């Protein structure tokens, strides 16, 4: 599924998927031992790109309050380190 296909879906689906991707990041960095098999996407790089694409797909007034752009960048720094 591409980012374009995801962003064409209803907002509820996109919020749920973004929350799932966030949880995958936390598990990857913790108990997942940094193993990519625990990520929705194939690699950490691709996973972060999906998160950025979905987050950017929301209008300014609809951006998730529970996940900021800086949160995504922090995950990026930690996961790609």
Buried (B, 14 or more C-beta within 10 A) or exposed (E): EEBEEBBEBEEEEBBEBBEEBBEBBEBBBEEBEEEBEBBBBEEBEEBBBBBBBBBEBBEEEEEBEEBEEEBBEEBBEEBEE
